[in-house]
Amino acid sequence: MQQKIIQSGSVAPGEYKDLYSFLMEELKLFKRKLLIMLKHVETGESQQYYTRYFERQHQPELIRLFDANDFEGILSLPVGEEGKCATQLEARYVKSGKLVGLQVIEARPHEGGRYVGLTPAKVFLDEEGTKIVNVVERLRQ
């Protein structure tokens, strides 16, 4: 039986495997359809994707809330401006909630523009995903 909440591992001290690679390469929960569309392997639903931005001073609280799976609490944090905030919450999910993936990441322009996973990517499956998909959709900016 497959676990209902799965987390990615670390790739370096303080850095975690990114959500996209975790879903596509390791878990193989999405497949590419046509050139740019990603579909859930079981349901055929299209992937929904967004990024929510946070100013740096909110990073510790964001990570604390994320680690506690307190997504309602994340809704209470002030939203930052796109393009001006390195700290981000990335979400990849399907509308049914059969799969909900989230990760706190940081853009590092001073390191060639790479993105670093500040937390393990979390993937909620089946009933665990359906429990949180509504709040995850509300997190969309």
DSSP file with accessible surface (Angstrom, degrees, kcal/mol):
  #  RESIDUE AA STRUCTURE BP1 BP2  ACC     N-H-->O    O-->H-N    N-H-->O    O-->H-N    TCO  KAPPA ALPHA  PHI   PSI    X-CA   Y-CA   Z-CA
    1    1 A M              0   0  215      0, 0.0     2,-0.2     0, 0.0     0, 0.0   0.000 360.0 360.0 360.0 133.9    0.0    0.0    0.0
    2    2 A Q        -     0   0   91      1,-0.1   123,-0.0     2,-0.0     2,-0.0  -0.487 360.0-108.2 -77.9 141.2    1.3    3.4   -1.0
    3    3 A Q        -     0   0  135     -2,-0.2     3,-0.1     1,-0.1    -1,-0.1  -0.309  18.4-141.0 -61.1 154.6    1.9    6.1    1.7
    4    4 A K  S    S+     0   0   50      1,-0.3   121,-3.2   120,-0.1     2,-0.4   0.654  89.8  38.3 -95.6 -20.3   -0.6    8.9    1.6
    5    5 A I  E    S-A  124   0A  58    119,-0.2     2,-0.4   123,-0.1    -1,-0.3  -0.978  73.6-177.9-130.4 122.9    1.9   11.7    2.4
    6    6 A I  E     -A  123   0A  21    117,-2.6   117,-2.9    -2,-0.4     2,-0.4  -0.948   8.0-159.5-123.4 139.9    5.3   11.5    0.8
    7    7 A Q  E     -A  122   0A 107     -2,-0.4   115,-0.2   115,-0.2     2,-0.1  -0.939  17.8-122.8-120.8 143.8    8.3   13.8    1.3
    8    8 A S        -     0   0    7    113,-2.0     2,-0.1    -2,-0.4    11,-0.1  -0.396  29.9-119.5 -76.5 159.1   11.3   14.3   -0.8
    9    9 A G        -     0   0   44      1,-0.1     8,-2.6    -2,-0.1   112,-0.2  -0.323  31.7 -86.4 -92.3 176.2   14.8   13.8    0.5
   10   10 A S  E     -B   16   0A  85      6,-0.2     6,-0.3     1,-0.1    -1,-0.1  -0.482  25.4-171.2 -82.5 153.6   17.7   16.2    0.9
   11   11 A V  E    S-     0   0A  93      4,-2.2     5,-0.2     1,-0.5    -1,-0.1   0.505  76.8  -3.3-115.3 -17.5   20.2   16.8   -2.0
   12   12 A A  E >  S-B   15   0A  35      3,-1.4     3,-2.5     5,-0.0    -1,-0.5  -0.944 103.5 -58.6-162.4 165.1   22.6   18.9    0.0
   13   13 A P  T 3  S+     0   0  132      0, 0.0     3,-0.1     0, 0.0     0, 0.0  -0.351 126.9   0.3 -56.1 121.1   22.8   20.4    3.6
   14   14 A G  T 3  S+     0   0   53      1,-0.2     2,-0.4    -2,-0.1   102,-0.0   0.547 115.8 100.0  77.4   7.0   19.7   22.6    3.9
   15   15 A E  E <   -B   12   0A  35     -3,-2.5    -4,-2.2   101,-0.0    -3,-1.4  -0.981  52.8-161.1-129.3 143.0   18.4   21.8    0.4
   16   16 A Y  E     -BC  10 117A  73    101,-1.6   101,-0.7    -2,-0.4    -6,-0.2  -0.862  33.8 -87.0-124.9 153.3   15.8   19.4   -0.8
   17   17 A K        -     0   0   53     -8,-2.6   104,-0.5    -2,-0.3    -9,-0.2  -0.267  56.9-104.8 -54.9 138.0   14.9   17.8   -4.1
   18   18 A D     >  -     0   0   68      1,-0.1     4,-2.4    97,-0.1     5,-0.2  -0.318  19.6-120.9 -74.3 152.1   12.5   20.0   -6.0
   19   19 A L  H  > S+     0   0    0      1,-0.2     4,-2.7     2,-0.2     5,-0.3   0.893 108.4  53.4 -58.4 -45.4    8.8   19.3   -6.3
   20   20 A Y  H  > S+     0   0   59      1,-0.2     4,-2.7     2,-0.2     5,-0.3   0.954 113.1  42.2 -58.9 -51.8    8.7   19.0  -10.1
   21   21 A S  H  >>S+     0   0   19      1,-0.2     4,-2.5     2,-0.2     5,-1.5   0.893 113.2  54.4 -62.4 -39.3   11.5   16.4  -10.3
   22   22 A F  I  <>S+     0   0    1     -4,-2.4     5,-2.9     3,-0.2     6,-0.4   0.938 114.9  39.1 -60.8 -46.1   10.1   14.5   -7.3
   23   23 A L  I  <5S+     0   0    1     -4,-2.7     6,-2.4     3,-0.2     7,-0.8   0.897 126.3  34.6 -70.9 -41.5    6.7   14.2   -9.0
   24   24 A M  I  <5S+     0   0   32     -4,-2.7    -3,-0.2    -5,-0.3    -2,-0.2   0.916 130.0  23.1 -83.5 -46.1    7.9   13.6  -12.5
   25   25 A E  I  <5S+     0   0  111     -4,-2.5    -3,-0.2    -5,-0.3    -2,-0.1   0.881 129.8  30.7 -95.0 -43.9   11.1   11.5  -12.1
   26   26 A E  I   <S+     0   0  105     -5,-1.5    -3,-0.2    -4,-0.2    -4,-0.1   0.947 133.7  23.7 -84.4 -53.3   11.0    9.8   -8.8
   27   27 A L  S   <S-     0   0   38     -5,-2.9    -4,-0.2    -6,-0.2    -3,-0.2   0.712  84.9-149.6 -85.9 -23.1    7.2    9.2   -8.1
   28   28 A K        +     0   0  138     -6,-0.4    -4,-0.2    -5,-0.1    -5,-0.1   0.882  47.1 141.6  54.1  44.8    6.2    9.3  -11.8
   29   29 A L        +     0   0   10     -6,-2.4    12,-2.2    11,-0.1     2,-0.3   0.615  60.5  48.6 -91.3 -15.5    2.7   10.7  -10.8
   30   30 A F  E     -H   40   0B   6     -7,-0.8     2,-0.3    10,-0.2    10,-0.2  -0.942  67.3-163.4-121.0 148.5    2.5   13.0  -13.8
   31   31 A K  E     -H   39   0B 108      8,-2.6     8,-2.9    -2,-0.3     2,-0.4  -0.948  27.9-107.8-126.6 152.5    3.2   12.3  -17.5
   32   32 A R  E     -H   38   0B 123     -2,-0.3     2,-0.4     6,-0.2     6,-0.2  -0.640  31.0-169.4 -81.0 130.3    3.8   14.7  -20.3
   33   33 A K  E  >  -H   37   0B 110      4,-3.6     4,-1.2    -2,-0.4     3,-0.1  -0.991  64.4 -23.0-121.9 130.9    0.9   15.0  -22.8
   34   34 A L  T  4 S-     0   0  144     -2,-0.4     0, 0.0     1,-0.2     0, 0.0  -0.358 113.4 -53.8  56.3-146.0    1.7   16.9  -26.0
   35   35 A L  T  4 S+     0   0  140     -3,-0.1    -1,-0.2     1,-0.1    -3,-0.0   0.909 131.1  14.2 -93.1 -39.6    4.6   19.2  -25.3
   36   36 A I  T  4 S+     0   0  144     -3,-0.1     2,-0.3    -4,-0.1    -2,-0.2   0.601  96.0 101.3-115.2 -12.4    3.7   21.3  -22.3
   37   37 A M  E  <  -H   33   0B  68     -4,-1.2    -4,-3.6     9,-0.0     2,-0.5  -0.583  51.4-158.2 -82.0 135.5    0.7   19.6  -20.6
   38   38 A L  E     -H   32   0B  12     -2,-0.3     9,-2.6    -6,-0.2     2,-0.4  -0.951  11.5-168.2-111.3 129.5    1.2   17.5  -17.6
   39   39 A K  E     -HI  31  46B  42     -8,-2.9    -8,-2.6    -2,-0.5     7,-0.2  -0.920  28.5-108.8-119.7 143.2   -1.5   14.9  -16.8
   40   40 A H  E  >  -H   30   0B   3      5,-2.8     4,-1.8    -2,-0.4   -10,-0.2  -0.472  29.2-133.2 -65.5 134.6   -2.0   12.8  -13.6
   41   41 A V  T  4 S+     0   0   59    -12,-2.2    -1,-0.1     1,-0.2   -11,-0.1   0.809  98.7  33.2 -66.0 -29.7   -1.2    9.2  -14.5
   42   42 A E  T  4 S+     0   0  119    -13,-0.3    -1,-0.2     1,-0.1   -12,-0.1   0.892 130.0  27.7 -92.4 -46.2   -4.3    7.7  -12.9
   43   43 A T  T  4 S-     0   0   59      2,-0.1    -2,-0.2     1,-0.0     3,-0.1   0.676  89.1-133.1 -93.5 -20.0   -7.0   10.3  -13.4
   44   44 A G     <  +     0   0   37     -4,-1.8    -3,-0.1     1,-0.3     2,-0.1   0.514  53.4 150.6  77.1   5.0   -5.8   12.1  -16.6
   45   45 A E        -     0   0   48     -6,-0.1    -5,-2.8     1,-0.1    -1,-0.3  -0.413  50.4-109.7 -70.0 146.5   -6.4   15.4  -14.9
   46   46 A S  B     -I   39   0B  48     -7,-0.2    49,-0.4    -3,-0.1    -7,-0.2  -0.484  36.0-106.1 -73.3 143.6   -4.3   18.4  -16.0
   47   47 A Q        -     0   0   36     -9,-2.6     2,-0.4    -2,-0.2    47,-0.2  -0.473  26.6-147.8 -69.0 136.3   -1.8   19.7  -13.5
   48   48 A Q  E     -D   93   0A  42     45,-3.5    45,-2.0    -2,-0.2     2,-0.4  -0.871  21.7-174.0-100.3 140.9   -2.6   23.0  -11.8
   49   49 A Y  E     +D   92   0A  90     -2,-0.4     2,-0.3    43,-0.2    43,-0.2  -0.997  13.6 148.9-140.2 141.0    0.4   25.1  -10.9
   50   50 A Y  E     -D   91   0A  13     41,-1.7    41,-2.5    -2,-0.4     2,-0.4  -0.978  28.4-141.1-159.1 167.2    1.1   28.3   -9.0
   51   51 A T  E     -D   90   0A  18     -2,-0.3     2,-0.4    39,-0.2    90,-0.3  -0.999  10.8-157.0-130.7 132.9    3.6   30.1   -6.9
   52   52 A R  E     -D   89   0A  20     37,-2.6    37,-2.8    -2,-0.4     2,-0.3  -0.946  18.8-140.0-110.2 134.8    2.7   32.3   -3.9
   53   53 A Y  E     -D   88   0A  31     -2,-0.4    27,-3.2    27,-0.4     2,-0.3  -0.713  18.4-175.9-103.5 144.4    5.3   34.9   -2.9
   54   54 A F  E     -D   87   0A   0     33,-2.7    33,-0.8    -2,-0.3    25,-0.1  -0.993  28.9-113.3-137.5 142.4    6.5   36.0    0.5
   55   55 A E    >   -     0   0   91     -2,-0.3     3,-2.1    23,-0.3     4,-0.3  -0.405  38.4-108.0 -71.3 152.6    8.9   38.6    1.8
   56   56 A R  G >  S+     0   0  149      1,-0.3     3,-1.9     2,-0.2    -1,-0.1   0.805 114.4  64.2 -55.0 -36.3   12.0   37.3    3.4
   57   57 A Q  G 3  S+     0   0  128      1,-0.3     4,-0.3     2,-0.1    -1,-0.3   0.729 101.4  53.2 -65.6 -16.7   11.1   38.3    6.9
   58   58 A H  G <> S+     0   0   40     -3,-2.1     4,-2.7     1,-0.2    -1,-0.3   0.496  81.8  95.9 -93.3  -2.8    8.2   35.8    6.7
   59   59 A Q  H <> S+     0   0   27     -3,-1.9     4,-2.7    -4,-0.3     5,-0.3   0.911  81.3  48.9 -57.8 -48.8   10.3   32.9    5.7
   60   60 A P  H  > S+     0   0   93      0, 0.0     4,-2.3     0, 0.0    -1,-0.2   0.925 115.4  44.7 -59.2 -42.3   10.8   31.4    9.2
   61   61 A E  H  > S+     0   0   74     -4,-0.3     4,-2.8     2,-0.2     5,-0.2   0.908 112.0  52.8 -68.3 -40.1    7.1   31.5    9.9
   62   62 A L  H  X S+     0   0    0     -4,-2.7     4,-2.7     2,-0.2    -1,-0.2   0.941 111.4  46.1 -58.8 -46.8    6.2   30.2    6.5
   63   63 A I  H  X S+     0   0   39     -4,-2.7     4,-2.9     2,-0.2    -2,-0.2   0.916 112.1  51.2 -65.1 -40.7    8.5   27.2    7.0
   64   64 A R  H  X S+     0   0  131     -4,-2.3     4,-1.6    -5,-0.3    -2,-0.2   0.946 113.5  44.2 -61.0 -47.4    7.2   26.6   10.5
   65   65 A L  H  <>S+     0   0    5     -4,-2.8     5,-2.9     2,-0.2    -2,-0.2   0.901 113.8  51.0 -64.8 -40.5    3.6   26.6    9.2
   66   66 A F  H ><5S+     0   0    0     -4,-2.7     3,-1.9    -5,-0.2    -2,-0.2   0.940 108.4  51.1 -62.4 -46.7    4.5   24.4    6.3
   67   67 A D  H 3<5S+     0   0   90     -4,-2.9    -1,-0.2     1,-0.3    -2,-0.2   0.840 111.6  48.5 -60.3 -31.9    6.2   21.9    8.5
   68   68 A A  T 3<5S-     0   0   64     -4,-1.6    -1,-0.3    -5,-0.2    -2,-0.2   0.389 111.6-121.9 -87.5   2.6    3.1   21.7   10.6
   69   69 A N  T < 5 +     0   0   65     -3,-1.9     2,-1.3    -4,-0.2     3,-0.2   0.814  61.2 151.0  57.2  32.7    0.8   21.3    7.6
   70   70 A D     >< +     0   0   64     -5,-2.9     4,-1.5     1,-0.2    -1,-0.2  -0.614   6.4 158.2 -94.9  76.5   -1.0   24.5    8.7
   71   71 A F  H  > S+     0   0    5     -2,-1.3     4,-1.4     1,-0.2    -1,-0.2   0.813  72.4  57.6 -74.6 -27.8   -2.1   25.7    5.3
   72   72 A E  H  > S+     0   0  106     -3,-0.2     4,-0.6     1,-0.2    -1,-0.2   0.904 105.7  51.9 -63.9 -40.8   -4.8   27.9    6.8
   73   73 A G  H >4 S+     0   0   12      1,-0.2     3,-1.1     2,-0.2     4,-0.5   0.878 103.4  57.2 -62.4 -37.2   -2.1   29.6    8.8
   74   74 A I  H >< S+     0   0    0     -4,-1.5     3,-1.5     1,-0.3    -1,-0.2   0.878  97.8  62.6 -62.4 -33.9   -0.1   30.2    5.6
   75   75 A L  H 3< S+     0   0   41     -4,-1.4    -1,-0.3     1,-0.3    -2,-0.2   0.783  97.2  58.6 -61.0 -25.1   -3.2   32.1    4.3
   76   76 A S  T << S+     0   0   95     -3,-1.1    -1,-0.3    -4,-0.6    -2,-0.2   0.642  85.0  96.8 -81.6 -13.7   -2.8   34.6    7.1
   77   77 A L  S <  S-     0   0   16     -3,-1.5   -19,-0.0    -4,-0.5     2,-0.0  -0.528  87.7-101.9 -75.3 142.7    0.8   35.6    6.1
   78   78 A P        -     0   0   72      0, 0.0   -23,-0.3     0, 0.0     2,-0.3  -0.348  35.9-121.7 -64.0 141.7    1.1   38.7    3.9
   79   79 A V        -     0   0   62    -25,-0.1   -25,-0.2    -4,-0.1     2,-0.1  -0.670  24.3-142.9 -86.1 138.0    1.6   38.1    0.2
   80   80 A G        -     0   0    7    -27,-3.2     2,-0.4    -2,-0.3   -27,-0.4  -0.358  27.0 -88.1 -91.5 177.6    4.6   39.5   -1.4
   81   81 A E    >>  -     0   0  115     -2,-0.1     3,-2.1   -29,-0.1     4,-0.6  -0.733  41.9-110.7 -93.0 131.7    5.0   40.9   -4.9
   82   82 A E  T 34 S+     0   0  139     -2,-0.4     4,-0.1     1,-0.3    -1,-0.1  -0.291 104.1  20.1 -57.7 137.0    5.9   38.6   -7.8
   83   83 A G  T 34 S+     0   0   75      2,-0.3    -1,-0.3     1,-0.1     3,-0.1   0.290 118.8  66.0  86.6 -11.9    9.4   39.3   -9.1
   84   84 A K  T <4 S+     0   0  159     -3,-2.1     2,-0.5     1,-0.1    -2,-0.2   0.395  86.9  72.3-119.0  -1.6   10.5   40.9   -5.8
   85   85 A C     <  -     0   0   11     -4,-0.6    -2,-0.3     1,-0.1   -30,-0.1  -0.969  50.3-170.9-123.8 123.6   10.3   38.0   -3.4
   86   86 A A  S    S+     0   0   36     -2,-0.5    21,-1.9    20,-0.1     2,-0.4   0.808  70.4  81.6 -78.9 -30.9   12.7   35.1   -3.3
   87   87 A T  E     +DE  54 106A   1    -33,-0.8   -33,-2.7    19,-0.2     2,-0.3  -0.650  64.0 168.6 -81.7 127.8   10.7   33.1   -0.8
   88   88 A Q  E     -DE  53 105A  11     17,-2.7    17,-2.9    -2,-0.4     2,-0.6  -0.976  37.0-139.3-142.1 150.7    7.9   31.2   -2.5
   89   89 A L  E     -DE  52 104A   0    -37,-2.8   -37,-2.6    -2,-0.3     2,-0.4  -0.966  26.6-159.5-107.8 119.4    5.4   28.4   -2.0
   90   90 A E  E     -DE  51 103A  12     13,-3.1    13,-1.8    -2,-0.6     2,-0.4  -0.836   8.0-170.9-101.0 136.8    5.1   26.2   -5.0
   91   91 A A  E     +DE  50 102A   0    -41,-2.5   -41,-1.7    -2,-0.4     2,-0.4  -0.991  13.4 175.4-129.9 137.4    2.0   24.1   -5.6
   92   92 A R  E     +DE  49 101A  30      9,-2.6     9,-3.0    -2,-0.4     2,-0.3  -0.975  29.0 133.7-136.8 122.3    1.3   21.4   -8.2
   93   93 A Y  E     -DE  48 100A   3    -45,-2.0   -45,-3.5    -2,-0.4     2,-0.3  -0.934  49.6-112.8-156.6 172.2   -2.0   19.5   -7.9
   94   94 A V    >   -     0   0    0      5,-2.0     3,-1.9    -2,-0.3     5,-0.3  -0.918  33.8-118.2-116.0 150.0   -5.1   18.2   -9.6
   95   95 A K  T 3  S+     0   0  127    -49,-0.4    42,-0.1    -2,-0.3    -1,-0.1   0.783 111.1  60.4 -61.5 -27.5   -8.5   19.7   -8.9
   96   96 A S  T 3  S-     0   0   55      1,-0.1    -1,-0.3     3,-0.0    37,-0.1   0.723 106.8-125.3 -70.9 -18.9   -9.9   16.4   -7.5
   97   97 A G  S <  S+     0   0    0     -3,-1.9    33,-0.2     2,-0.3    34,-0.2   0.442  73.3 129.7  86.4   1.5   -7.2   16.5   -4.8
   98   98 A K  S    S+     0   0   57      1,-0.2    28,-2.1    31,-0.2     2,-0.3   0.805  83.6  21.1 -58.3 -24.7   -6.0   13.0   -5.7
   99   99 A L  E     + F   0 125A   0     -5,-0.3    -5,-2.0    26,-0.2     2,-0.4  -0.971  67.7 171.8-147.0 124.8   -2.6   14.6   -5.8
  100  100 A V  E     -EF  93 124A   0     24,-2.1    24,-3.5    -2,-0.3     2,-0.4  -0.974   9.2-175.0-134.1 119.6   -1.5   17.8   -4.0
  101  101 A G  E     +EF  92 123A   0     -9,-3.0    -9,-2.6    -2,-0.4     2,-0.3  -0.960   6.5 172.0-119.4 135.3    2.2   18.7   -4.0
  102  102 A L  E     +EF  91 122A   0     20,-2.5    20,-3.0    -2,-0.4     2,-0.3  -0.977   4.7 169.4-139.4 151.1    3.7   21.7   -2.1
  103  103 A Q  E     -E   90   0A   0    -13,-1.8   -13,-3.1    -2,-0.3     2,-0.6  -0.956  31.1-128.8-160.5 143.5    7.2   23.0   -1.3
  104  104 A V  E     +E   89   0A   0     -2,-0.3    14,-2.2    16,-0.3    15,-1.2  -0.850  40.6 175.3 -90.9 125.2    8.8   26.1    0.1
  105  105 A I  E     -EG  88 117A   9    -17,-2.9   -17,-2.7    -2,-0.6     2,-0.4  -0.813  23.0-144.3-127.1 167.8   11.5   27.3   -2.3
  106  106 A E  E     -EG  87 116A  15     10,-2.1    10,-2.5    -2,-0.3     2,-0.4  -0.995  12.3-138.0-136.9 129.1   13.9   30.2   -2.6
  107  107 A A  E     - G   0 115A  17    -21,-1.9     8,-0.2    -2,-0.4     3,-0.1  -0.696  16.6-165.2 -80.4 136.3   15.1   31.9   -5.8
  108  108 A R  E > > + G   0 114A  39      6,-2.6     3,-2.1    -2,-0.4     5,-1.4  -0.715  16.9 171.0-126.7  82.3   18.8   32.7   -5.6
  109  109 A P  G > 5S+     0   0  100      0, 0.0     3,-1.1     0, 0.0    -1,-0.1   0.834  80.1  63.0 -61.0 -29.4   19.7   35.1   -8.3
  110  110 A H  G 3 5S+     0   0  149      1,-0.3    -2,-0.0     2,-0.2    -3,-0.0   0.603 101.1  54.3 -71.6  -8.5   23.2   35.5   -6.8
  111  111 A E  G X 5S-     0   0   76     -3,-2.1     3,-0.7     3,-0.2    -1,-0.3  -0.247 138.2 -76.7-116.4  39.8   23.7   31.8   -7.5
  112  112 A G  T < 5S-     0   0   79     -3,-1.1    -2,-0.2     1,-0.2     0, 0.0   0.692  82.4 -67.2  77.6  17.3   23.0   31.9  -11.2
  113  113 A G  T 3 <S+     0   0   39     -5,-1.4    -1,-0.2     1,-0.2    -3,-0.1   0.648  87.1 155.8  80.5  15.5   19.2   32.1  -10.7
  114  114 A R  E <   - G   0 108A  98     -6,-0.8    -6,-2.6    -3,-0.7     2,-0.4  -0.327  38.4-129.9 -75.6 158.3   18.8   28.6   -9.3
  115  115 A Y  E     - G   0 107A 137     -8,-0.2     2,-0.4    -6,-0.0    -8,-0.2  -0.913  18.7-157.9-108.2 138.1   15.9   27.6   -7.1
  116  116 A V  E     - G   0 106A   2    -10,-2.5   -10,-2.1    -2,-0.4     2,-0.7  -0.954  18.0-128.2-119.8 131.5   16.5   25.8   -3.8
  117  117 A G  E     -CG  16 105A   5   -101,-0.7  -101,-1.6    -2,-0.4   -12,-0.3  -0.704  21.5-174.6 -75.1 114.4   14.0   23.7   -1.9
  118  118 A L  S    S+     0   0   28    -14,-2.2   -13,-0.2    -2,-0.7    -1,-0.2   0.659  73.5  27.3 -83.0 -20.0   14.0   25.0    1.6
  119  119 A T  S    S-     0   0    3    -15,-1.2  -103,-0.2  -103,-0.1     3,-0.0  -0.915 100.6 -86.8-131.0 161.4   11.7   22.2    2.8
  120  120 A P        -     0   0   18      0, 0.0     2,-0.3     0, 0.0   -16,-0.3  -0.417  51.4-106.2 -61.5 145.2   11.1   18.7    1.6
  121  121 A A        -     0   0    0   -104,-0.5  -113,-2.0  -112,-0.2     2,-0.5  -0.595  37.2-148.1 -68.2 135.9    8.5   18.6   -1.2
  122  122 A K  E     -AF   7 102A   6    -20,-3.0   -20,-2.5    -2,-0.3     2,-0.5  -0.953  12.1-167.5-112.4 131.9    5.3   17.2    0.3
  123  123 A V  E     -AF   6 101A   0   -117,-2.9  -117,-2.6    -2,-0.5     2,-0.5  -0.977   3.4-162.5-121.7 120.1    2.9   15.1   -1.8
  124  124 A F  E     -AF   5 100A   4    -24,-3.5   -24,-2.1    -2,-0.5     2,-0.3  -0.903  14.2-163.0-102.6 125.4   -0.5   14.4   -0.4
  125  125 A L  E >>  - F   0  99A   5   -121,-3.2     3,-1.7    -2,-0.5     4,-0.6  -0.789  43.4 -28.5-112.8 153.6   -2.4   11.5   -2.1
  126  126 A D  H 3> S+     0   0   35    -28,-2.1     4,-2.3    -2,-0.3     3,-0.4  -0.161 130.7   5.5  51.2-125.1   -6.0   10.4   -2.3
  127  127 A E  H 3> S+     0   0   95      1,-0.2     4,-1.6     2,-0.2    -1,-0.3   0.821 131.4  57.1 -64.7 -29.3   -8.0   11.3    0.8
  128  128 A E  H <> S+     0   0   51     -3,-1.7     4,-0.7     2,-0.2    -1,-0.2   0.903 110.6  44.5 -65.7 -39.9   -5.1   13.3    2.3
  129  129 A G  H >X S+     0   0    0     -4,-0.6     4,-1.7    -3,-0.4     3,-0.8   0.903 109.9  53.8 -69.5 -40.6   -5.0   15.4   -0.8
  130  130 A T  H 3< S+     0   0   70     -4,-2.3     4,-0.4     1,-0.2    -1,-0.2   0.815 102.9  59.9 -66.9 -25.8   -8.8   15.8   -1.0
  131  131 A K  H 3< S+     0   0  140     -4,-1.6    -1,-0.2    -5,-0.2     4,-0.2   0.815 118.9  26.6 -67.2 -31.4   -8.7   17.1    2.6
  132  132 A I  H <X S+     0   0   25     -3,-0.8     4,-2.4    -4,-0.7     3,-0.3   0.513  90.9  95.6-112.5  -6.5   -6.5   20.0    1.7
  133  133 A V  H  X S+     0   0    7     -4,-1.7     4,-2.4     1,-0.2     5,-0.2   0.868  84.6  54.6 -60.6 -34.0   -7.1   20.8   -2.0
  134  134 A N  H  > S+     0   0  108     -4,-0.4     4,-1.6     2,-0.2    -1,-0.2   0.928 111.5  42.8 -66.2 -43.1   -9.7   23.6   -1.2
  135  135 A V  H  > S+     0   0   14     -3,-0.3     4,-1.3     2,-0.2    -1,-0.2   0.894 112.4  55.0 -69.7 -35.0   -7.3   25.5    1.0
  136  136 A V  H  < S+     0   0    0     -4,-2.4     4,-0.5     1,-0.2     3,-0.4   0.913 106.9  50.5 -64.2 -39.4   -4.4   24.9   -1.5
  137  137 A E  H >< S+     0   0   62     -4,-2.4     3,-1.0     1,-0.2    -1,-0.2   0.874 107.2  54.4 -65.8 -33.4   -6.6   26.4   -4.2
  138  138 A R  H 3< S+     0   0  129     -4,-1.6    -1,-0.2     1,-0.2    -2,-0.2   0.746  97.7  64.7 -71.4 -22.2   -7.3   29.4   -1.9
  139  139 A L  T 3< S+     0   0    0     -4,-1.3    -1,-0.2    -3,-0.4    -2,-0.2   0.688  76.1 111.4 -71.7 -17.3   -3.5   30.0   -1.5
  140  140 A R    <         0   0  101     -3,-1.0   -88,-0.1    -4,-0.5   -90,-0.0  -0.362 360.0 360.0 -61.0 127.9   -3.3   30.7   -5.3
  141  141 A Q              0   0  105    -90,-0.3    -1,-0.1    -2,-0.1   -90,-0.1  -0.516 360.0 360.0 -75.7 360.0   -2.5   34.5   -5.7
